Every structure is written in structure tokens, then in C-alpha cells.
């Protein structure tokens, strides 16, 4: 990997076997990365970066100013979120299998004595995953009919830089686990966004027109997501998709890849 330094901005440059150039600015600090075709001349890449300096600086400023949640300790009376609402975490110790119960104003986390914060987090994350697994299929079915597309399967995983992704060939979407904490309309917006990529791969004028036609308030939901505090990123960046469950919508089963 090579680096460019332009106007006090360091850009990581990776050249590989792709057709188009891709520019991304990553949270939390605004790291900049470009993926470019193998045969693209370095001077062309440099000119491209210079043409995007205004956009890069704007994104970096937005990321650095965005409110962030403090790292969670998974202790009593700590605030956690579900479907956009805040709840107080209640730790209940007992010698039985762990479980999570949602009550008015509280998320009750039942754990064995001496269960540490890492394990408590894992139990709560699996509960969030189950809740999304219960909610997402109905959303996909609803929008398949309206958009005249088909999703074969979906997966849920932790993502540091995206709310969702779409594999057009496999007709598969991945959703960020943190969407379980966001308002349900934000989850629906991301589902529609990723499904729209089956109709248009790029974020161009046609894609924008499709989103507006299907979900006229999509910009409002996008702004809501951007205004909400960023979850503290403490997970392993090397987590692979293949070890996560994919939920098949056509065969009504869970498949591990």
C-alpha cells in the first residue's frame, strides 16, 4: 500500500484488479483510502484526490465532530438502546442459562454470577441479532413486492463504516448489528437502500430517484442516522463474514458459510 500526502491529508492508495476508482473516509478519525485500478497512473490518482479535497475535508470534519457513545461497561443502571429508545440495563445474577427480557424502561440481562463484561456484551449482542432476525424478513417481503426485486438471504454483522451492503449477484444483503438500537424507520431505510442496489449499483442520479420514489422521506431517515451518537467501536476488525449466519429467505433456514 502506498500513500499520498496532499494539503496535510494522508491518503492510503491501494491498486488492484477493479474497473473504477473508489474513495472512502473512515471513522472515527477520518482516515482516507482510495482503491484504484491496477493500471491507473499515479498522477491520475493524485489529480482525482485533489479534485475531491473539499469533499474529503467536509467528511472528516463531520466524523470528528460527531457525538460518540462512551464505551459500555455493561453494569447496572447503564443506558442502552433498542429501536431508538433508551433503557436502563438491569443485571440479574442467577445460576441459570442467560437471557434478556425487555421491560418498560429497562433491559433485564440475566447472567450467571461472575459473568464478566465481555460475556455480558456477547449475550446482549445475540439478543439484538435475534430481534433483527425477527424484524427484517417482513421488511424485505414488503419491499420485494413494491420494488419488484428478490432478496435470497440476509446477514447481520458488526460494521465500523457502513450500515449495510448488498451483493447483487447473490442477491444478499448484510445489515449492521447496531441497527437494532436505531429507530425502526432507520432500519427500514437501510433495507430499502440496499435492495435498491439490485436496481442500480451506483449512488448516482438514478439511484437517488429510485430512493425518492420508493421512500420519499429517506433523506430524513439518513440524517437521523447521522445525528445519532456513534457506537464505541471495540470489536475485532478482522471478523469474517463467513463465520456469521446467513438467513435464507427462500429456504426458511439458517446457513453458515
ChimeraX commands (.cxc) that place a marker at each C-alpha (Angstrom):
marker #1 position 0.00,0.00,0.00 radius 0.5
marker #1 position 1.27,3.44,-0.94 radius 0.5
marker #1 position 0.42,6.84,0.50 radius 0.5
marker #1 position -0.19,10.29,-0.92 radius 0.5
marker #1 position 0.19,13.48,1.13 radius 0.5
marker #1 position -1.84,16.37,-0.21 radius 0.5
marker #1 position -2.70,19.53,1.72 radius 0.5
marker #1 position -1.85,17.89,5.09 radius 0.5
marker #1 position -4.10,14.93,4.26 radius 0.5
marker #1 position -2.62,11.43,4.09 radius 0.5
marker #1 position -4.34,9.12,1.61 radius 0.5
marker #1 position -3.81,5.36,1.59 radius 0.5
marker #1 position -3.72,4.12,-2.00 radius 0.5
marker #1 position -4.40,0.52,-2.94 radius 0.5
marker #1 position -4.28,-0.52,-6.60 radius 0.5
marker #1 position -5.97,-3.76,-7.53 radius 0.5
marker #1 position -7.91,-5.50,-10.28 radius 0.5
marker #1 position -11.02,-3.30,-10.35 radius 0.5
marker #1 position -12.64,-1.14,-13.03 radius 0.5
marker #1 position -13.41,2.06,-11.11 radius 0.5
marker #1 position -11.75,4.23,-8.51 radius 0.5
marker #1 position -13.30,4.27,-5.01 radius 0.5
marker #1 position -12.77,6.92,-2.34 radius 0.5
marker #1 position -13.73,6.37,1.31 radius 0.5
marker #1 position -13.32,8.34,4.52 radius 0.5
marker #1 position -13.41,6.10,7.60 radius 0.5
marker #1 position -14.49,6.85,11.16 radius 0.5
marker #1 position -13.62,7.71,13.79 radius 0.5
marker #1 position -10.71,9.99,12.81 radius 0.5
marker #1 position -11.37,10.39,9.08 radius 0.5
marker #1 position -8.74,8.09,7.58 radius 0.5
marker #1 position -8.79,8.37,3.77 radius 0.5
marker #1 position -8.38,5.38,1.46 radius 0.5
marker #1 position -8.53,5.08,-2.32 radius 0.5
marker #1 position -8.91,1.85,-4.25 radius 0.5
marker #1 position -7.84,2.32,-7.86 radius 0.5
marker #1 position -7.45,0.11,-10.94 radius 0.5
marker #1 position -4.03,-1.57,-11.19 radius 0.5
marker #1 position -3.17,0.20,-14.44 radius 0.5
marker #1 position -4.17,3.69,-13.34 radius 0.5
marker #1 position -1.29,6.15,-13.48 radius 0.5
marker #1 position -0.27,7.60,-10.06 radius 0.5
marker #1 position -0.56,11.12,-11.50 radius 0.5
marker #1 position -4.19,10.43,-12.43 radius 0.5
marker #1 position -4.90,9.21,-8.90 radius 0.5
marker #1 position -3.30,12.36,-7.47 radius 0.5
marker #1 position -5.43,14.62,-9.69 radius 0.5
marker #1 position -8.53,12.71,-8.58 radius 0.5
marker #1 position -7.68,13.22,-4.90 radius 0.5
marker #1 position -7.08,16.94,-5.46 radius 0.5
marker #1 position -10.49,17.24,-7.14 radius 0.5
marker #1 position -12.12,15.65,-4.07 radius 0.5
marker #1 position -10.26,17.59,-1.34 radius 0.5
marker #1 position -13.29,19.70,-0.44 radius 0.5
marker #1 position -15.47,16.64,-0.01 radius 0.5
marker #1 position -12.79,14.79,1.98 radius 0.5
marker #1 position -12.36,17.68,4.43 radius 0.5
marker #1 position -16.11,18.00,4.86 radius 0.5
marker #1 position -16.44,14.30,5.70 radius 0.5
marker #1 position -13.50,14.41,8.10 radius 0.5
marker #1 position -14.97,17.38,9.93 radius 0.5
marker #1 position -18.34,15.66,10.19 radius 0.5
marker #1 position -16.79,12.49,11.62 radius 0.5
marker #1 position -14.58,14.29,14.12 radius 0.5
marker #1 position -17.44,16.41,15.41 radius 0.5
marker #1 position -19.95,13.59,15.66 radius 0.5
marker #1 position -21.03,12.65,19.15 radius 0.5
marker #1 position -19.78,9.28,20.36 radius 0.5
marker #1 position -21.13,6.98,22.99 radius 0.5
marker #1 position -18.78,6.24,25.85 radius 0.5
marker #1 position -17.52,2.63,25.95 radius 0.5
marker #1 position -20.11,0.44,27.63 radius 0.5
marker #1 position -19.23,-1.37,30.87 radius 0.5
marker #1 position -22.42,-3.49,30.98 radius 0.5
marker #1 position -23.21,-2.61,34.57 radius 0.5
marker #1 position -26.42,-1.78,36.43 radius 0.5
marker #1 position -28.20,1.47,35.52 radius 0.5
marker #1 position -26.19,1.93,32.34 radius 0.5
marker #1 position -28.13,3.32,29.35 radius 0.5
marker #1 position -28.61,1.07,26.35 radius 0.5
marker #1 position -30.78,1.47,23.25 radius 0.5
marker #1 position -33.32,-0.63,21.36 radius 0.5
marker #1 position -35.49,0.54,18.44 radius 0.5
marker #1 position -34.36,4.11,19.03 radius 0.5
marker #1 position -35.46,4.22,22.68 radius 0.5
marker #1 position -33.23,4.32,25.76 radius 0.5
marker #1 position -33.41,1.71,28.50 radius 0.5
marker #1 position -31.60,1.18,31.79 radius 0.5
marker #1 position -29.67,-2.06,31.96 radius 0.5
marker #1 position -30.53,-4.27,34.92 radius 0.5
marker #1 position -28.08,-7.07,35.70 radius 0.5
marker #1 position -29.77,-10.02,37.41 radius 0.5
marker #1 position -27.44,-12.79,38.56 radius 0.5
marker #1 position -28.67,-16.37,38.90 radius 0.5
marker #1 position -27.40,-19.89,38.25 radius 0.5
marker #1 position -29.31,-20.49,35.03 radius 0.5
marker #1 position -28.94,-20.01,31.30 radius 0.5
marker #1 position -28.53,-16.34,30.33 radius 0.5
marker #1 position -31.44,-14.45,28.82 radius 0.5
marker #1 position -32.62,-10.91,28.04 radius 0.5
marker #1 position -36.07,-9.53,28.84 radius 0.5
marker #1 position -37.27,-6.15,27.61 radius 0.5
marker #1 position -39.49,-4.30,30.06 radius 0.5
marker #1 position -40.85,-0.77,30.24 radius 0.5
marker #1 position -37.80,1.41,30.72 radius 0.5
marker #1 position -35.40,-1.48,31.33 radius 0.5
marker #1 position -33.45,-4.25,29.63 radius 0.5
marker #1 position -33.09,-7.09,32.10 radius 0.5
marker #1 position -29.93,-9.09,31.50 radius 0.5
marker #1 position -29.95,-12.42,33.35 radius 0.5
marker #1 position -26.45,-13.86,33.77 radius 0.5
marker #1 position -24.61,-16.32,35.97 radius 0.5
marker #1 position -22.62,-14.88,38.88 radius 0.5
marker #1 position -19.10,-13.72,37.95 radius 0.5
marker #1 position -20.05,-13.18,34.29 radius 0.5
marker #1 position -17.65,-10.52,33.00 radius 0.5
marker #1 position -18.39,-7.52,30.79 radius 0.5
marker #1 position -17.19,-9.25,27.61 radius 0.5
marker #1 position -19.62,-12.12,28.09 radius 0.5
marker #1 position -22.45,-9.75,29.06 radius 0.5
marker #1 position -21.86,-7.82,25.85 radius 0.5
marker #1 position -21.90,-11.03,23.83 radius 0.5
marker #1 position -25.24,-12.09,25.36 radius 0.5
marker #1 position -26.81,-8.72,24.66 radius 0.5
marker #1 position -25.43,-8.64,21.11 radius 0.5
marker #1 position -27.00,-12.02,20.40 radius 0.5
marker #1 position -30.31,-10.71,21.68 radius 0.5
marker #1 position -30.03,-7.73,19.33 radius 0.5
marker #1 position -29.23,-10.16,16.50 radius 0.5
marker #1 position -32.33,-12.26,17.25 radius 0.5
marker #1 position -34.51,-9.15,17.32 radius 0.5
marker #1 position -33.27,-8.08,13.89 radius 0.5
marker #1 position -33.73,-11.60,12.57 radius 0.5
marker #1 position -37.38,-11.39,13.68 radius 0.5
marker #1 position -37.96,-7.96,12.12 radius 0.5
marker #1 position -36.02,-7.92,8.86 radius 0.5
marker #1 position -37.81,-10.69,6.87 radius 0.5
marker #1 position -41.15,-8.85,6.97 radius 0.5
marker #1 position -39.46,-5.65,5.78 radius 0.5
marker #1 position -37.76,-7.46,2.93 radius 0.5
marker #1 position -41.01,-9.16,1.90 radius 0.5
marker #1 position -42.83,-5.83,1.98 radius 0.5
marker #1 position -40.28,-4.10,-0.24 radius 0.5
marker #1 position -39.75,-7.03,-2.61 radius 0.5
marker #1 position -43.36,-6.59,-3.69 radius 0.5
marker #1 position -43.10,-2.82,-4.02 radius 0.5
marker #1 position -39.73,-2.78,-5.78 radius 0.5
marker #1 position -40.20,-5.96,-7.85 radius 0.5
marker #1 position -36.87,-7.42,-6.72 radius 0.5
marker #1 position -35.88,-10.54,-4.80 radius 0.5
marker #1 position -33.51,-10.99,-1.86 radius 0.5
marker #1 position -32.31,-14.57,-1.34 radius 0.5
marker #1 position -30.74,-14.11,2.07 radius 0.5
marker #1 position -29.56,-11.56,4.58 radius 0.5
marker #1 position -26.91,-11.46,7.26 radius 0.5
marker #1 position -26.27,-9.38,10.36 radius 0.5
marker #1 position -22.82,-8.35,11.49 radius 0.5
marker #1 position -20.94,-5.57,13.22 radius 0.5
marker #1 position -19.63,-2.95,10.81 radius 0.5
marker #1 position -17.40,0.01,11.59 radius 0.5
marker #1 position -18.01,2.10,8.48 radius 0.5
marker #1 position -21.33,1.06,6.88 radius 0.5
marker #1 position -24.92,0.48,7.85 radius 0.5
marker #1 position -25.37,-2.16,5.17 radius 0.5
marker #1 position -24.00,-3.76,1.99 radius 0.5
marker #1 position -25.50,-5.55,-1.00 radius 0.5
marker #1 position -24.16,-8.39,-3.14 radius 0.5
marker #1 position -26.05,-8.00,-6.40 radius 0.5
marker #1 position -25.00,-11.36,-7.86 radius 0.5
marker #1 position -26.01,-13.40,-4.79 radius 0.5
marker #1 position -29.00,-11.13,-4.05 radius 0.5
marker #1 position -27.75,-10.94,-0.49 radius 0.5
marker #1 position -27.72,-8.02,1.92 radius 0.5
marker #1 position -25.75,-7.53,5.13 radius 0.5
marker #1 position -27.03,-5.26,7.88 radius 0.5
marker #1 position -25.15,-3.60,10.72 radius 0.5
marker #1 position -25.99,-5.12,14.11 radius 0.5
marker #1 position -26.26,-1.61,15.57 radius 0.5
marker #1 position -29.43,-1.04,13.53 radius 0.5
marker #1 position -31.26,-2.92,16.30 radius 0.5
marker #1 position -30.54,0.09,18.51 radius 0.5
marker #1 position -31.77,2.65,15.98 radius 0.5
marker #1 position -35.37,3.73,15.22 radius 0.5
marker #1 position -37.27,1.19,13.14 radius 0.5
marker #1 position -37.72,3.68,10.29 radius 0.5
marker #1 position -33.93,3.95,10.04 radius 0.5
marker #1 position -33.67,0.16,9.77 radius 0.5
marker #1 position -36.29,0.19,7.02 radius 0.5
marker #1 position -34.40,2.93,5.19 radius 0.5
marker #1 position -31.22,0.85,5.15 radius 0.5
marker #1 position -33.12,-2.24,3.96 radius 0.5
marker #1 position -34.66,-0.25,1.09 radius 0.5
marker #1 position -31.29,1.38,0.31 radius 0.5
marker #1 position -29.53,-1.97,-0.05 radius 0.5
marker #1 position -32.40,-3.51,-2.02 radius 0.5
marker #1 position -32.32,-0.52,-4.39 radius 0.5
marker #1 position -28.79,-1.55,-5.33 radius 0.5
marker #1 position -30.32,-4.54,-7.09 radius 0.5
marker #1 position -31.81,-1.99,-9.49 radius 0.5
marker #1 position -28.87,0.42,-9.61 radius 0.5
marker #1 position -25.36,-0.39,-8.47 radius 0.5
marker #1 position -24.01,3.14,-8.13 radius 0.5
marker #1 position -25.08,6.06,-5.95 radius 0.5
marker #1 position -25.98,8.17,-8.96 radius 0.5
marker #1 position -28.96,10.22,-10.07 radius 0.5
marker #1 position -30.97,7.15,-10.97 radius 0.5
marker #1 position -30.35,5.64,-7.55 radius 0.5
marker #1 position -31.47,8.86,-5.85 radius 0.5
marker #1 position -34.61,8.94,-7.99 radius 0.5
marker #1 position -35.39,5.32,-7.09 radius 0.5
marker #1 position -34.99,6.01,-3.39 radius 0.5
marker #1 position -37.20,9.09,-3.58 radius 0.5
marker #1 position -39.85,7.16,-5.48 radius 0.5
marker #1 position -39.92,4.26,-3.05 radius 0.5
marker #1 position -39.23,6.10,0.21 radius 0.5
marker #1 position -39.85,9.86,-0.13 radius 0.5
marker #1 position -38.56,10.62,3.41 radius 0.5
marker #1 position -35.32,8.65,3.01 radius 0.5
marker #1 position -33.13,11.73,3.44 radius 0.5
marker #1 position -34.77,12.43,6.80 radius 0.5
marker #1 position -34.02,8.90,7.98 radius 0.5
marker #1 position -30.46,9.17,6.69 radius 0.5
marker #1 position -30.00,12.42,8.64 radius 0.5
marker #1 position -31.42,10.75,11.75 radius 0.5
marker #1 position -28.80,8.01,11.48 radius 0.5
marker #1 position -26.03,10.55,11.03 radius 0.5
marker #1 position -27.18,12.61,14.02 radius 0.5
marker #1 position -27.29,9.69,16.43 radius 0.5
marker #1 position -24.16,9.02,18.53 radius 0.5
marker #1 position -21.63,6.64,17.04 radius 0.5
marker #1 position -21.31,3.41,19.00 radius 0.5
marker #1 position -17.92,2.86,20.54 radius 0.5
marker #1 position -16.01,0.58,18.18 radius 0.5
marker #1 position -14.41,-2.12,20.26 radius 0.5
marker #1 position -14.79,-5.17,18.07 radius 0.5
marker #1 position -12.24,-7.08,16.05 radius 0.5
marker #1 position -11.84,-5.54,12.58 radius 0.5
marker #1 position -10.79,-8.91,11.16 radius 0.5
marker #1 position -14.15,-10.56,11.80 radius 0.5
marker #1 position -15.03,-12.52,8.67 radius 0.5
marker #1 position -18.45,-12.73,7.05 radius 0.5
marker #1 position -18.08,-16.48,6.50 radius 0.5
marker #1 position -18.41,-17.27,10.24 radius 0.5
marker #1 position -21.64,-15.33,10.59 radius 0.5
marker #1 position -25.11,-16.79,9.96 radius 0.5
marker #1 position -26.90,-16.01,6.72 radius 0.5
marker #1 position -30.67,-16.16,6.93 radius 0.5
marker #1 position -32.09,-17.71,3.78 radius 0.5
marker #1 position -35.41,-16.17,2.80 radius 0.5
marker #1 position -36.16,-18.78,0.15 radius 0.5
marker #1 position -35.48,-21.96,2.12 radius 0.5
marker #1 position -36.54,-20.82,5.62 radius 0.5
marker #1 position -33.33,-21.96,7.28 radius 0.5
marker #1 position -30.04,-20.63,8.61 radius 0.5
marker #1 position -26.95,-21.43,6.57 radius 0.5
marker #1 position -23.37,-21.00,7.75 radius 0.5
marker #1 position -20.83,-20.06,5.12 radius 0.5
marker link #1:1,2 radius 0.2
marker link #1:2,3 radius 0.2
marker link #1:3,4 radius 0.2
marker link #1:4,5 radius 0.2
marker link #1:5,6 radius 0.2
marker link #1:6,7 radius 0.2
marker link #1:7,8 radius 0.2
marker link #1:8,9 radius 0.2
marker link #1:9,10 radius 0.2
marker link #1:10,11 radius 0.2
marker link #1:11,12 radius 0.2
marker link #1:12,13 radius 0.2
marker link #1:13,14 radius 0.2
marker link #1:14,15 radius 0.2
marker link #1:15,16 radius 0.2
marker link #1:16,17 radius 0.2
marker link #1:17,18 radius 0.2
marker link #1:18,19 radius 0.2
marker link #1:19,20 radius 0.2
marker link #1:20,21 radius 0.2
marker link #1:21,22 radius 0.2
marker link #1:22,23 radius 0.2
marker link #1:23,24 radius 0.2
marker link #1:24,25 radius 0.2
marker link #1:25,26 radius 0.2
marker link #1:26,27 radius 0.2
marker link #1:27,28 radius 0.2
marker link #1:28,29 radius 0.2
marker link #1:29,30 radius 0.2
marker link #1:30,31 radius 0.2
marker link #1:31,32 radius 0.2
marker link #1:32,33 radius 0.2
marker link #1:33,34 radius 0.2
marker link #1:34,35 radius 0.2
marker link #1:35,36 radius 0.2
marker link #1:36,37 radius 0.2
marker link #1:37,38 radius 0.2
marker link #1:38,39 radius 0.2
marker link #1:39,40 radius 0.2
marker link #1:40,41 radius 0.2
marker link #1:41,42 radius 0.2
marker link #1:42,43 radius 0.2
marker link #1:43,44 radius 0.2
marker link #1:44,45 radius 0.2
marker link #1:45,46 radius 0.2
marker link #1:46,47 radius 0.2
marker link #1:47,48 radius 0.2
marker link #1:48,49 radius 0.2
marker link #1:49,50 radius 0.2
marker link #1:50,51 radius 0.2
marker link #1:51,52 radius 0.2
marker link #1:52,53 radius 0.2
marker link #1:53,54 radius 0.2
marker link #1:54,55 radius 0.2
marker link #1:55,56 radius 0.2
marker link #1:56,57 radius 0.2
marker link #1:57,58 radius 0.2
marker link #1:58,59 radius 0.2
marker link #1:59,60 radius 0.2
marker link #1:60,61 radius 0.2
marker link #1:61,62 radius 0.2
marker link #1:62,63 radius 0.2
marker link #1:63,64 radius 0.2
marker link #1:64,65 radius 0.2
marker link #1:65,66 radius 0.2
marker link #1:66,67 radius 0.2
marker link #1:67,68 radius 0.2
marker link #1:68,69 radius 0.2
marker link #1:69,70 radius 0.2
marker link #1:70,71 radius 0.2
marker link #1:71,72 radius 0.2
marker link #1:72,73 radius 0.2
marker link #1:73,74 radius 0.2
marker link #1:74,75 radius 0.2
marker link #1:75,76 radius 0.2
marker link #1:76,77 radius 0.2
marker link #1:77,78 radius 0.2
marker link #1:78,79 radius 0.2
marker link #1:79,80 radius 0.2
marker link #1:80,81 radius 0.2
marker link #1:81,82 radius 0.2
marker link #1:82,83 radius 0.2
marker link #1:83,84 radius 0.2
marker link #1:84,85 radius 0.2
marker link #1:85,86 radius 0.2
marker link #1:86,87 radius 0.2
marker link #1:87,88 radius 0.2
marker link #1:88,89 radius 0.2
marker link #1:89,90 radius 0.2
marker link #1:90,91 radius 0.2
marker link #1:91,92 radius 0.2
marker link #1:92,93 radius 0.2
marker link #1:93,94 radius 0.2
marker link #1:94,95 radius 0.2
marker link #1:95,96 radius 0.2
marker link #1:96,97 radius 0.2
marker link #1:97,98 radius 0.2
marker link #1:98,99 radius 0.2
marker link #1:99,100 radius 0.2
marker link #1:100,101 radius 0.2
marker link #1:101,102 radius 0.2
marker link #1:102,103 radius 0.2
marker link #1:103,104 radius 0.2
marker link #1:104,105 radius 0.2
marker link #1:105,106 radius 0.2
marker link #1:106,107 radius 0.2
marker link #1:107,108 radius 0.2
marker link #1:108,109 radius 0.2
marker link #1:109,110 radius 0.2
marker link #1:110,111 radius 0.2
marker link #1:111,112 radius 0.2
marker link #1:112,113 radius 0.2
marker link #1:113,114 radius 0.2
marker link #1:114,115 radius 0.2
marker link #1:115,116 radius 0.2
marker link #1:116,117 radius 0.2
marker link #1:117,118 radius 0.2
marker link #1:118,119 radius 0.2
marker link #1:119,120 radius 0.2
marker link #1:120,121 radius 0.2
marker link #1:121,122 radius 0.2
marker link #1:122,123 radius 0.2
marker link #1:123,124 radius 0.2
marker link #1:124,125 radius 0.2
marker link #1:125,126 radius 0.2
marker link #1:126,127 radius 0.2
marker link #1:127,128 radius 0.2
marker link #1:128,129 radius 0.2
marker link #1:129,130 radius 0.2
marker link #1:130,131 radius 0.2
marker link #1:131,132 radius 0.2
marker link #1:132,133 radius 0.2
marker link #1:133,134 radius 0.2
marker link #1:134,135 radius 0.2
marker link #1:135,136 radius 0.2
marker link #1:136,137 radius 0.2
marker link #1:137,138 radius 0.2
marker link #1:138,139 radius 0.2
marker link #1:139,140 radius 0.2
marker link #1:140,141 radius 0.2
marker link #1:141,142 radius 0.2
marker link #1:142,143 radius 0.2
marker link #1:143,144 radius 0.2
marker link #1:144,145 radius 0.2
marker link #1:145,146 radius 0.2
marker link #1:146,147 radius 0.2
marker link #1:147,148 radius 0.2
marker link #1:148,149 radius 0.2
marker link #1:149,150 radius 0.2
marker link #1:150,151 radius 0.2
marker link #1:151,152 radius 0.2
marker link #1:152,153 radius 0.2
marker link #1:153,154 radius 0.2
marker link #1:154,155 radius 0.2
marker link #1:155,156 radius 0.2
marker link #1:156,157 radius 0.2
marker link #1:157,158 radius 0.2
marker link #1:158,159 radius 0.2
marker link #1:159,160 radius 0.2
marker link #1:160,161 radius 0.2
marker link #1:161,162 radius 0.2
marker link #1:162,163 radius 0.2
marker link #1:163,164 radius 0.2
marker link #1:164,165 radius 0.2
marker link #1:165,166 radius 0.2
marker link #1:166,167 radius 0.2
marker link #1:167,168 radius 0.2
marker link #1:168,169 radius 0.2
marker link #1:169,170 radius 0.2
marker link #1:170,171 radius 0.2
marker link #1:171,172 radius 0.2
marker link #1:172,173 radius 0.2
marker link #1:173,174 radius 0.2
marker link #1:174,175 radius 0.2
marker link #1:175,176 radius 0.2
marker link #1:176,177 radius 0.2
marker link #1:177,178 radius 0.2
marker link #1:178,179 radius 0.2
marker link #1:179,180 radius 0.2
marker link #1:180,181 radius 0.2
marker link #1:181,182 radius 0.2
marker link #1:182,183 radius 0.2
marker link #1:183,184 radius 0.2
marker link #1:184,185 radius 0.2
marker link #1:185,186 radius 0.2
marker link #1:186,187 radius 0.2
marker link #1:187,188 radius 0.2
marker link #1:188,189 radius 0.2
marker link #1:189,190 radius 0.2
marker link #1:190,191 radius 0.2
marker link #1:191,192 radius 0.2
marker link #1:192,193 radius 0.2
marker link #1:193,194 radius 0.2
marker link #1:194,195 radius 0.2
marker link #1:195,196 radius 0.2
marker link #1:196,197 radius 0.2
marker link #1:197,198 radius 0.2
marker link #1:198,199 radius 0.2
marker link #1:199,200 radius 0.2
marker link #1:200,201 radius 0.2
marker link #1:201,202 radius 0.2
marker link #1:202,203 radius 0.2
marker link #1:203,204 radius 0.2
marker link #1:204,205 radius 0.2
marker link #1:205,206 radius 0.2
marker link #1:206,207 radius 0.2
marker link #1:207,208 radius 0.2
marker link #1:208,209 radius 0.2
marker link #1:209,210 radius 0.2
marker link #1:210,211 radius 0.2
marker link #1:211,212 radius 0.2
marker link #1:212,213 radius 0.2
marker link #1:213,214 radius 0.2
marker link #1:214,215 radius 0.2
marker link #1:215,216 radius 0.2
marker link #1:216,217 radius 0.2
marker link #1:217,218 radius 0.2
marker link #1:218,219 radius 0.2
marker link #1:219,220 radius 0.2
marker link #1:220,221 radius 0.2
marker link #1:221,222 radius 0.2
marker link #1:222,223 radius 0.2
marker link #1:223,224 radius 0.2
marker link #1:224,225 radius 0.2
marker link #1:225,226 radius 0.2
marker link #1:226,227 radius 0.2
marker link #1:227,228 radius 0.2
marker link #1:228,229 radius 0.2
marker link #1:229,230 radius 0.2
marker link #1:230,231 radius 0.2
marker link #1:231,232 radius 0.2
marker link #1:232,233 radius 0.2
marker link #1:233,234 radius 0.2
marker link #1:234,235 radius 0.2
marker link #1:235,236 radius 0.2
marker link #1:236,237 radius 0.2
marker link #1:237,238 radius 0.2
marker link #1:238,239 radius 0.2
marker link #1:239,240 radius 0.2
marker link #1:240,241 radius 0.2
marker link #1:241,242 radius 0.2
marker link #1:242,243 radius 0.2
marker link #1:243,244 radius 0.2
marker link #1:244,245 radius 0.2
marker link #1:245,246 radius 0.2
marker link #1:246,247 radius 0.2
marker link #1:247,248 radius 0.2
marker link #1:248,249 radius 0.2
marker link #1:249,250 radius 0.2
marker link #1:250,251 radius 0.2
marker link #1:251,252 radius 0.2
marker link #1:252,253 radius 0.2
marker link #1:253,254 radius 0.2
marker link #1:254,255 radius 0.2
marker link #1:255,256 radius 0.2
marker link #1:256,257 radius 0.2
view
